[in-house]
Amino acid sequence: MAEWRVAKNEVERLQTLASLEVLDTPYEPEFDRLTALAREWLDVPVALVVLIDATRQWFKSGECFGVRETSRAWSICNEVVVEGEAMVIDNTLEDPRFMSSPLVQRDPGIRFYAGHPLRMADGTVLGSFCLIDHAPRSLDARGRKMLETLALQTVELLAMRLSTVRLAQKSLTLMDREARLRAVLDGVSDAVLVQDLAGRVIEANAAAEERLGLSLDALDAAHGGARRWPLVDEQGLRVRHESLASFEAARAGHAAQGVRVSVERPDGSVAWFQVNAHPLRRQGESQPYGVVSTFRDITVERATRAATERMARQERLLTTGTLAAGIGHEINNPLTFVYSNVELALEALREGEAPRPEADALTEMLTDALDGAERIRKIVRGLRALARDDSEPTPTSLEAAVGAAVQMAMHELRPRARVVVEGTAGLMVLADETRLAQILVNLLVNAGQCFVTPSPAYNLVRVGYGRLASGEVFVSVSDNGPGIGKQQISRIFDPFYTTKGARQGTGLGLPISQNLAHQLGGEITVESALGEGARFIVRLPGVARSSGSQRALVLDADPGSHSALVRALSERFVVEVATPAELLRRVELGESWAVIFCDLAASTAPRPAVYELVRRLRPALARRFVFLKPPTADAGATAFLATVTNELLETPPSVEAVWAAVARVVAASEDSSLRAHG
């Protein structure tokens, strides 16, 4: 009998057996008393409590048998487990199932066997309570009943034993958890208080006594009426701790966070804390029985923030004051264009209808006036950027941001150095106008002030911008000035550290610029050595160009011919201008746009061919073309328009017409996308 049978629910049976945590444990008096009673009452030499494991039968009680386990291969008790019924064998030598078993033929020489299953509450049979004799015999009904009773008592003992073990384990776990909790509480730097709903302190960690300046007894007394715990809220009003908004919220069953309060310590010092409170509930109860509060010391943080804000305000005032005179000068120059040319235009108009040459001159003057007005608009926009500090980071044109900053700093740079700007067009940076403007203006003004001798012929400030392999964008401001030493570089971002004279610098510009860069998710680094100039690099999060749904493109060989259309689209889109050749190259690279405006003026006759190429490469993108038809469209353009179903606008289109066409193109694109995924 090399193999043995297994129960139908063998897996579940072994799992139940393992869950009892009884295998390979020492003999226990409770089980031994049962087997002793069986031997005495039923007059047998051997009584065993047998548990059938995966490959063995193991004896929880039965020291008289001489061993703790034997192989399952010849186990008679295994048959009791498999069948799930009591089994009595008067003479094993007459039972063909076991007559050849080594346990029968050799030691211990089993001749009589009686076993009753140990059936647990879930129905699984884990083993048997069995009787063994070395001579054949029988078992009457009374004996069978007694055997059944002993088996039931064994099952109850196994269940009780497990409960006792689990209870002891739980007690040890609770003790260990309490010790760990105490260690954690005492290791936390924040003050922690556990209080009942009346405010009396139940528990406090070591930090509570240290941070709040009161002993646990004093804290408890403060809430028992003997003392008042002196708290002051952010409005400057004295409050009792149990009256704090955080405590009241937790007492009502809600967590509260971020309540700020100051504490007057016994030594007279004042500390500020941020209080978070959470209700404590017992299992199965909805109402809290107490409140746990954490007090995070923000005294230094609060003072640092206040100092930083003061420095930022001071630097903003200093920057604005330094730039004000130069900006006024910058505004006067374009205003001269505006006033003089407008006056000349008005004078010509008053003289009556002008011949063609005069009309052309008038157009040129008005164009100059428009250019001057545009320059004024950029300067004013830059001033507005310095004045605002409540905007959120949004996709911003890096080229436009650099241009605005250079324009604002030119009054400082122009008399000192030549300025060269180089960069990659079309890049977007995740920033806001305020912070980015202040960073770049500070770096540009610093670059201009580094030159000991003003000399635009020799001194050079170079501004570069582009995209890094990481996806970030960068702006670098470099100069060919005297450079910065290694020791100075290590301190250059420290507040109030400056290499300039007292009249030129406060030592706040670079620290504030670095702080602003960190707020935008980036940083500023510097590369320099004495005698080799300096290069400051601003790295900021870029905006992926693949976001076609937020971009519009105007097909325009002359960047200024559709300025009104670009301005209108800029209200809702990131607008890009490209030549036909650039468009085809970018389409081949997989770029996309929500809408593409294409002018069919006579000077752009190849554009129908561009559309056809796009239609072959990207049919869905070709459907986003909006064509602009000039009043005097040639025959070729008219014939082409007859072959397409795209949106068509007469030039110059009104803003309302532009947005109506855009809405139809976007709606059609979204509908097509839904059908493709439907």
C-alpha positions in Angstrom: 0.0 0.0 0.0 2.6 2.5 -1.2 -0.1 5.1 -2.1 -2.9 6.3 0.1 -6.4 7.7 -0.5 -7.3 11.3 0.1 -10.5 13.0 1.1 -12.7 14.7 -1.5 -12.1 18.0 0.2 -8.4 17.4 0.8 -7.3 20.9 0.1 -9.8 22.5 2.4 -9.2 19.9 5.1 -5.4 20.6 5.1 -6.1 24.3 5.3 -8.4 23.8 8.3 -5.8 21.6 10.0 -3.0 24.2 9.4 -5.3 27.0 10.8 -5.5 25.2 14.1 -1.7 25.8 14.7 -1.5 22.5 16.6 0.9 20.3 14.5 4.3 19.6 16.0 3.3 21.1 19.4 4.2 19.4 22.7 1.9 17.0 24.5 -0.7 18.8 26.5 -2.4 17.6 29.7 -5.9 18.2 28.5 -5.6 15.8 25.6 -3.6 13.3 27.6 -6.4 13.1 30.2 -8.8 12.1 27.5 -6.6 9.2 26.1 -5.9 8.1 29.8 -9.7 7.9 30.4 -10.2 5.9 27.2 -7.5 3.3 28.2 -9.0 2.9 31.7 -12.7 2.8 30.8 -12.4 0.7 27.7 -9.5 -1.5 28.9 -7.2 -1.0 26.0 -3.4 -0.5 26.1 -3.3 2.3 23.5 -5.5 5.4 22.9 -4.4 8.1 20.5 -5.5 11.5 19.2 -4.4 11.3 15.6 -4.2 14.2 13.1 -3.8 13.3 9.4 -1.3 15.7 7.7 -0.5 15.7 3.9 2.0 12.8 4.1 1.9 11.7 7.8 -0.3 10.8 10.7 0.8 12.8 13.8 -0.2 12.1 17.4 -1.3 15.0 19.6 -1.8 12.5 22.5 -0.6 8.9 22.9 2.8 8.9 24.6 2.3 5.2 25.3 2.6 4.5 21.5 6.3 5.5 21.6 6.5 7.7 18.5 5.0 11.1 17.5 4.2 10.3 13.9 4.3 7.6 11.2 3.8 7.6 7.4 0.3 8.2 6.1 0.8 5.3 3.6 -0.2 2.5 6.1 -2.4 4.7 8.4 -5.7 3.0 9.4 -6.9 6.4 10.7 -6.5 7.7 7.1 -9.5 5.5 6.1 -11.6 7.1 8.9 -10.7 10.6 7.5 -11.5 9.6 3.8 -14.8 7.8 4.6 -15.8 10.3 7.4 -17.3 7.5 9.4 -16.4 5.5 12.6 -14.5 2.3 11.9 -14.1 -0.8 14.1 -11.8 -3.8 13.1 -12.0 -6.8 15.5 -9.0 -8.6 13.9 -6.8 -6.8 11.4 -5.3 -10.1 10.1 -8.7 -10.9 8.7 -9.2 -7.5 7.0 -7.7 -7.6 3.4 -7.1 -3.8 3.5 -4.6 -3.9 6.4 -3.4 -7.5 6.9 -0.2 -6.7 5.0 0.5 -3.4 6.7 3.9 -3.2 8.6 1.9 -1.8 11.5 0.1 -5.1 11.7 2.8 -7.6 10.7 5.5 -5.9 12.7 5.8 -3.5 15.7 3.5 -2.4 17.2 1.5 -5.4 16.0 -2.0 -3.9 15.7 -4.7 -6.6 16.0 -7.7 -4.5 17.1 -8.6 -1.0 15.9 -11.5 1.3 16.7 -11.5 5.0 15.5 -14.0 7.8 15.4 -13.6 10.9 13.1 -12.5 14.2 14.6 -15.1 16.4 12.6 -14.7 20.1 13.0 -17.6 22.7 12.9 -17.0 23.3 9.2 -17.5 19.6 8.4 -13.9 18.7 7.7 -12.5 15.6 9.3 -8.9 16.2 10.5 -8.1 12.8 12.1 -9.5 10.4 14.6 -9.7 9.4 18.2 -8.6 5.8 18.1 -8.2 2.7 20.3 -5.6 0.0 19.6 -5.0 -3.5 21.2 -2.4 -6.2 20.4 -5.0 -9.0 20.5 -8.3 -9.4 18.6 -11.4 -8.2 20.4 -14.7 -6.4 19.9 -16.4 -3.2 21.0 -20.0 -3.1 22.2 -22.5 -0.3 21.7 -21.6 1.3 25.0 -17.9 1.3 24.1 -18.7 2.8 20.7 -20.8 5.6 22.3 -17.9 6.3 24.7 -15.5 6.5 21.8 -17.8 9.0 20.1 -18.0 11.2 23.2 -14.2 11.2 23.6 -13.8 12.3 19.9 -16.3 15.1 20.4 -14.5 16.3 23.5 -11.2 16.3 21.5 -12.8 18.5 18.8 -13.9 21.0 21.5 -10.4 21.0 23.0 -8.9 21.7 19.6 -11.3 24.7 19.1 -10.7 26.0 22.7 -6.9 25.6 22.3 -7.0 27.7 19.1 -9.0 30.4 20.8 -6.6 30.5 23.7 -3.6 30.7 21.4 -5.2 33.5 19.3 -6.1 35.4 22.5 -2.5 35.2 23.8 -1.2 36.2 20.4 -3.6 39.1 20.2 -2.6 40.2 23.7 1.1 40.1 22.7 0.2 42.0 19.5 -1.7 44.6 21.4 1.2 45.1 23.9 3.7 45.2 21.0 1.4 47.7 19.1 1.0 49.9 22.2 4.8 49.9 22.6 5.4 50.7 19.0 2.7 53.4 19.1 4.3 55.0 22.1 7.7 54.8 20.4 6.2 56.4 17.3 4.5 59.1 19.2 7.6 60.0 21.2 9.6 59.9 18.0 7.3 62.3 16.2 8.6 65.9 16.2 5.0 67.3 16.1 3.1 67.7 19.3 0.3 65.1 19.6 -2.6 65.3 22.1 -5.4 62.8 22.7 -8.3 64.3 24.5 -11.8 63.4 25.5 -14.8 65.4 24.2 -14.6 67.7 27.2 -11.0 68.6 26.3 -9.3 66.7 29.1 -5.9 65.3 28.0 -5.8 61.5 27.9 -2.4 61.1 26.3 0.4 63.3 25.0 3.8 62.6 23.5 7.1 64.0 24.6 7.0 66.6 21.8 3.8 68.0 23.3 5.5 68.9 26.5 8.5 70.3 24.7 6.8 72.3 22.0 3.9 73.6 24.0 6.0 74.2 27.1 3.6 72.4 29.5 3.8 69.1 31.3 1.1 66.5 30.9 -0.3 67.3 34.3 -0.4 71.0 33.4 -2.0 70.2 30.0 -4.7 68.2 31.8 -5.2 70.9 34.4 -5.5 73.4 31.7 -8.6 71.6 30.4 -10.0 70.8 33.8 -10.6 74.4 34.8 -7.6 74.9 37.0 -5.7 76.7 34.3 -6.4 78.3 31.0 -4.3 77.2 28.0 -3.5 80.5 26.4 -4.1 80.3 22.6 -4.5 83.1 20.1 -6.0 82.5 16.6 -5.0 84.2 13.4 -7.5 87.0 14.1 -5.6 87.8 17.3 -8.5 86.5 19.6 -7.8 84.3 22.6 -9.5 80.9 22.4 -9.7 77.8 24.5 -8.4 74.7 22.8 -11.7 72.9 22.9 -13.2 75.9 21.2 -10.8 75.7 18.2 -12.4 75.0 14.9 -10.3 71.9 14.5 -11.4 70.5 17.9 -15.1 71.3 17.3 -15.0 69.7 13.9 -13.4 66.5 15.2 -15.8 66.5 18.2 -18.7 66.6 15.7 -17.2 63.6 13.8 -15.3 65.4 11.0 -11.6 65.8 10.4 -10.2 69.3 10.3 -6.8 70.4 8.9 -4.8 73.6 8.7 -6.1 75.5 11.6 -3.4 78.0 12.7 -3.0 79.1 16.2 -0.3 80.6 18.4 0.6 79.4 21.9 1.9 81.6 24.7 4.4 79.4 26.6 5.0 79.7 30.3 8.3 81.4 29.6 6.5 84.2 27.7 7.6 83.1 24.2 5.1 82.7 21.4 5.0 79.8 19.0 2.8 79.3 15.9 1.3 75.9 15.1 -0.8 74.3 12.4 -3.4 72.1 14.0 -4.9 69.0 12.4 -7.6 67.1 14.3 -9.3 63.7 13.7 -12.2 62.1 15.6 -11.6 58.9 17.6 -14.3 56.2 17.3 -14.7 52.8 18.8 -15.5 49.9 16.5 -19.2 49.8 15.7 -19.9 53.3 17.1 -20.7 56.3 14.9 -20.1 59.0 17.5 -16.5 59.9 18.5 -15.3 59.4 22.1 -12.3 61.6 21.7 -10.1 63.7 19.5 -6.5 63.3 18.4 -4.7 66.6 17.4 -1.3 67.2 15.9 0.5 70.5 16.4 3.1 71.2 13.7 5.4 74.1 14.7 5.4 76.6 11.9 7.1 79.5 13.8 10.2 79.5 11.7 8.3 78.7 8.5 5.9 81.5 9.2 8.7 84.0 9.9 10.7 82.8 6.8 7.6 83.1 4.6 7.0 86.6 5.9 10.6 87.6 5.3 10.5 86.1 1.8 7.3 88.0 1.0 8.8 91.2 2.2 11.9 90.6 0.1 9.8 89.9 -2.9 7.8 93.0 -2.5 11.0 95.0 -1.9 12.7 93.5 -5.0 9.6 94.2 -7.1 9.5 97.8 -6.0 13.3 98.1 -6.7 12.9 96.4 -10.1 10.0 98.5 -11.1 11.7 101.7 -9.9 14.9 100.9 -11.8 12.9 100.2 -15.0 10.4 103.0 -14.7 12.6 105.7 -16.1 13.9 103.6 -19.0 10.4 102.3 -19.8 9.1 105.9 -19.9 11.9 106.6 -22.5 11.0 103.4 -24.4 7.3 104.5 -24.5 8.2 108.0 -25.8 10.0 106.7 -28.9 7.0 104.7 -30.4 4.6 107.5 -29.3 6.6 109.9 -31.5 5.8 107.5 -34.4 2.1 107.5 -33.5 1.5 111.2 -33.0 3.7 112.5 -35.9 2.4 110.1 -38.5 -1.2 110.3 -37.4 -1.0 114.1 -37.6 0.5 114.0 -41.1 -2.2 111.5 -42.2 -4.9 113.7 -40.8 -3.4 116.8 -42.5 -3.3 115.0 -45.9 -6.8 113.8 -45.5 -8.0 117.4 -44.8 -6.5 118.6 -48.0 -9.0 116.4 -50.0 -8.8 113.3 -52.1 -5.1 112.4 -52.6 -3.6 111.1 -55.8 -2.2 107.6 -55.8 1.4 108.4 -54.8 0.1 110.4 -51.8 -2.3 107.5 -50.9 0.7 105.2 -50.9 2.6 107.5 -48.6 -0.4 107.9 -46.4 -0.6 104.1 -46.1 3.1 103.9 -45.2 2.6 106.5 -42.5 -0.4 104.7 -41.0 1.6 101.5 -41.1 4.4 103.1 -39.1 1.8 104.4 -36.7 0.4 100.9 -36.3 3.9 99.5 -35.7 4.5 102.1 -33.0 1.2 101.3 -31.3 2.1 97.6 -31.3 5.4 98.4 -29.6 3.5 100.4 -27.0 1.2 97.4 -26.4 4.2 95.1 -25.8 5.7 97.4 -23.3 2.5 97.9 -21.4 1.9 94.1 -21.4 5.4 93.7 -19.8 4.5 96.3 -17.2 1.3 94.5 -16.4 3.2 91.2 -16.0 5.4 92.8 -13.3 2.4 94.2 -11.5 0.5 90.9 -11.3 1.3 88.0 -9.0 -1.9 86.0 -8.9 -1.8 84.2 -12.3 -1.5 80.4 -12.7 1.0 78.6 -14.9 -0.4 78.2 -18.4 1.1 77.3 -21.8 3.0 80.4 -22.9 5.0 81.2 -26.0 8.6 81.1 -25.0 9.6 83.3 -27.9 7.0 86.0 -26.9 8.1 85.8 -23.2 11.8 86.3 -24.1 10.9 89.1 -26.5 8.8 91.0 -23.9 11.6 90.6 -21.3 14.3 91.9 -23.6 12.1 94.8 -24.6 11.6 95.7 -20.9 15.3 95.5 -20.1 16.6 97.3 -23.2 16.8 100.7 -21.4 19.4 99.1 -19.1 21.2 97.1 -21.8 21.3 99.4 -24.8 23.9 101.9 -23.5 26.1 99.1 -22.1 26.1 96.1 -24.5 24.9 94.7 -27.8 22.1 92.1 -27.4 21.7 89.1 -29.6 18.6 86.8 -29.3 18.6 83.3 -30.9 16.1 80.5 -30.4 13.7 77.9 -31.6 10.4 79.2 -32.8 7.1 77.8 -31.7 8.1 76.4 -28.3 5.7 76.7 -25.4 6.6 76.9 -21.7 4.4 76.0 -18.7 4.7 79.3 -16.8 2.8 82.5 -16.0 3.6 85.9 -17.4 4.4 87.4 -14.0 7.0 85.0 -12.7 8.7 84.4 -16.0 8.9 88.1 -16.8 10.5 88.8 -13.4 13.1 86.0 -13.8 14.2 87.0 -17.3 14.3 90.8 -16.5 16.4 90.2 -13.4 18.9 88.0 -15.4 19.1 90.6 -18.2 19.6 93.5 -15.9 22.3 91.6 -14.0 24.0 90.8 -17.3 24.0 94.5 -18.3 25.3 95.6 -14.9 28.2 93.2 -14.9 30.2 95.3 -17.4 32.6 97.7 -15.7 32.9 99.9 -18.8 29.8 100.5 -21.0 30.8 99.6 -24.6 28.1 98.3 -27.0 30.8 97.7 -29.6 32.6 95.1 -27.4 30.2 94.0 -24.7 27.8 91.3 -25.7 24.7 89.8 -24.0 23.4 86.7 -25.7 19.9 85.3 -25.1 19.2 81.7 -26.3 16.2 79.5 -25.9 15.2 76.0 -27.1 14.1 72.5 -26.0 16.2 70.0 -24.1 16.2 66.2 -24.7 14.3 65.8 -21.4 11.4 67.8 -22.8 12.1 70.9 -20.7 12.7 74.2 -22.3 15.5 76.6 -21.4 16.4 80.2 -21.7 20.1 81.1 -21.3 21.4 84.6 -20.6 25.2 84.9 -21.2 27.7 87.7 -21.3 31.3 88.2 -22.1 31.9 90.2 -18.9 34.5 89.6 -16.1 32.9 86.3 -15.0 32.3 84.9 -11.5 34.7 83.1 -9.2 34.1 79.7 -7.8 33.7 81.0 -4.3 31.2 83.6 -5.4 29.2 81.0 -7.4 28.7 79.0 -4.3 26.9 82.0 -2.7 25.4 83.7 -5.6 21.8 82.5 -4.8 22.1 83.5 -1.1 19.8 86.3 0.0 21.5 89.7 0.3 24.8 88.4 -1.2 25.9 90.7 -4.0 29.1 91.5 -5.9 27.7 94.9 -7.0 28.0 98.1 -5.2 25.4 99.2 -2.6 23.8 101.5 -5.1 23.4 98.9 -7.8 22.2 95.7 -6.1 20.4 94.4 -3.0 21.4 90.8 -3.3 17.8 89.7 -3.7 17.3 89.5 -7.4 18.9 86.0 -8.0 17.5 84.4 -4.8 14.0 85.6 -5.7 14.4 84.5 -9.3 15.5 81.0 -8.2 12.5 80.8 -5.9 10.2 81.8 -8.7 11.8 79.2 -11.0 11.2 76.6 -8.3 7.5 77.6 -8.1 7.3 77.0 -11.8 8.8 73.5 -11.5 12.2 74.5 -12.8 15.5 75.9 -11.7 18.3 78.3 -12.5 21.9 77.2 -12.9 25.1 79.2 -13.6 28.2 78.4 -15.6 31.1 80.8 -15.2 34.8 81.4 -14.4 36.8 84.5 -13.8 37.7 86.2 -17.1 35.3 84.0 -19.1 31.9 85.7 -18.7 28.9 84.1 -17.2 25.9 82.0 -18.5 22.7 81.7 -16.5 20.4 78.9 -17.6 16.7 78.8 -16.7 15.1 75.3 -17.1 11.3 75.1 -17.1 8.6 72.5 -17.9 7.8 72.5 -21.6 4.5 72.0 -23.3 4.4 69.0 -25.7 3.8 70.1 -29.3 1.6 67.0 -29.9 -1.4 68.7 -28.3 -2.9 69.5 -31.6 -6.4 70.1 -30.2 -5.2 73.3 -28.5 -3.3 74.7 -31.6 -4.3 76.5 -34.7 -2.1 77.2 -37.8 -2.2 80.0 -40.3 -0.6 79.3 -43.6 1.1 82.6 -44.3 4.3 83.3 -46.2 4.3 86.9 -44.8 4.0 86.7 -40.9 2.3 90.1 -40.8 -0.4 89.8 -43.4 -2.8 88.0 -41.2 -2.1 89.6 -37.9 -5.7 90.3 -37.1 -6.7 86.7 -37.7 -3.8 85.5 -35.5 -4.8 87.9 -32.7 -8.4 86.6 -32.9 -7.4 83.0 -32.7 -5.0 83.6 -29.9 -7.9 84.1 -27.5 -8.5 80.4 -27.5 -5.6 78.7 -29.3 -1.8 78.6 -29.3 -1.5 80.0 -32.8 1.4 79.2 -35.1 2.3 80.7 -38.5 4.0 78.6 -41.2 4.9 78.7 -44.8 3.5 76.0 -47.1 6.9 74.2 -47.1 7.1 74.3 -43.3 3.5 72.9 -43.1 4.3 69.9 -45.3 7.4 69.1 -43.3 5.6 69.2 -40.0 2.7 67.2 -41.3 5.1 64.5 -42.4 6.5 64.5 -38.8 3.0 63.7 -37.5 2.0 67.1 -36.0 -1.6 68.1 -35.9 -3.8 71.2 -35.4 -7.4 71.8 -34.5 -7.8 74.1 -37.5 -5.7 75.3 -40.4 -6.4 78.6 -42.2 -5.3 78.8 -45.8 -5.5 82.0 -47.9 -6.2 81.5 -51.7 -4.9 84.9 -52.8 -3.4 85.0 -56.2 0.1 85.3 -54.8 -0.3 82.0 -53.1 -1.5 80.0 -56.0 0.5 76.8 -55.1 -1.6 76.4 -51.9 -4.3 74.1 -53.5 -1.4 71.8 -54.3 -0.3 71.9 -50.7 -3.9 71.0 -49.6 -3.9 68.0 -52.0 -0.6 66.7 -50.6 -2.0 67.0 -47.0 -5.2 65.2 -48.1 -3.1 62.3 -49.4 -0.9 62.1 -46.3 -3.5 62.9 -43.6 -7.1 62.9 -44.9 -8.5 63.8 -41.4 -6.2 66.8 -41.1 -7.2 68.0 -44.6 -10.8 68.3 -43.4 -9.7 70.9 -40.9 -8.6 73.4 -43.6 -10.6 76.7 -43.6 -10.0 78.5 -46.9 -9.9 82.3 -47.2 -11.2 83.5 -50.6 -10.1 87.0 -51.7 -12.7 89.3 -53.3 -10.9 89.0 -56.7 -10.2 85.2 -56.7 -8.7 84.0 -60.0 -10.2 81.2 -62.1 -7.8 78.6 -60.6 -8.9 79.3 -57.1 -12.6 79.3 -58.0 -12.2 76.0 -59.9 -10.4 74.5 -56.9 -13.1 75.6 -54.4 -15.7 73.9 -56.5 -14.0 70.5 -55.7 -13.8 70.8 -51.9 -16.3 70.8 -49.1 -14.2 72.6 -46.5 -15.2 75.8 -44.7 -14.9 78.9 -46.8 -14.7 82.6 -45.7 -14.5 85.8 -47.7 -11.6 88.0 -46.8 -11.2 89.9 -44.7 -13.4 87.7 -42.4 -15.2 89.1 -39.4 -14.3 87.7 -35.9 -17.8 86.2 -35.7 -17.4 84.4 -39.0 -14.0 83.0 -38.0 -15.3 81.5 -34.7 -18.4 80.1 -36.4 -16.1 78.3 -38.9 -13.8 77.1 -36.2 -16.8 75.7 -34.2 -18.0 73.8 -37.2 -14.6 72.3 -38.0 -14.0 71.2 -34.3 -17.5 69.8 -34.1 -17.0 67.8 -37.3 -13.6 66.5 -36.1 -15.0 65.4 -32.7 -18.0 63.7 -34.5 -15.6 61.9 -36.8 -13.5 60.7 -33.8 -16.6 59.4 -32.0 -17.6 57.4 -35.1 -14.1 56.0 -35.4 -14.3 54.7 -31.8 -17.9 53.8 -31.8 
